[in-house]
């Protein structure tokens, strides 16, 4: 029996009301975050001159409004993703970028009449909304505390590199998939969905494969008393789906380039190489101390970026200590701590010769357990929360303005 128009309106109203009551906090925080970053390009581009280092970054074809509404979010690596979406992998440097984000851009771009830039921004904006909702859901599930959940979102929304969520980068898509996998793992114990989302996260960023560790740990905690049988074996094997996704990507690149080491070769083309963690940190300090006055690769990297990257590493190392502290108190899960620690370690193992901690400020954005720790810490110390917001918003504004002006900040 078909519903009348009145019944349809009533059903829609009831559904909307339930959504609003459940997700009011993340929706409001996202709305303020999105509105602020809608206005900010107009302010920053009037106060900070554009840096035309490379024609790819000039927003060619954009007028005044298009540049501020869209072009400002299509800087640096965004151009690589758009190129892959339009033409596929056709040169070695491109193969350093994982395929899911450009593939989604391609599909949506075709639906939008070939406008791949707008497609990328739609995906990033929707993924950012998903990040806020999923992180809120995880925080609520773990702590049953509205203040902790709300503060967790406020801390990540004001993190100095949070503007990358809205750019045509993989940060928001990767984090949405990661949080989705962890929520499926923790709340629903749905290992198939968790492993599937982990595989998609792996096809977005290489560190998605690290999700195998928390998945295996949580599965062991939930099933360690179970007797071994075919179902148990199948579940365990399925948890390695992120590893299979990485292997599948390597084989796909092999079919294109003829080399099974394409990923490693691509990293080498970007100046990255294997390095022991302490060597990465020592080399970063040595470059800062010994470099010439004009800076390393001064035509591309403003001198302060090296200090900024080291600062972000030290700050996140302190955050990780706080995560471990609250882990010992039973407030942060070991599975989250393991993911956090491994995600910090991976960039240290793949250092760039001229910029050892390259992109660490952006990479650290996905270290969500740090925001849990900050939320716990500031419950009893509201003054620390205010200090964090003031400092972080100031640094956020500076780094965001530099990004809009095409100045490399990681």
Beta strands, then each sheet from edge to edge (+ up, - down):
strand 1: 272-274
strand 2: 350-352
sheet 1: 1+ 2-
end
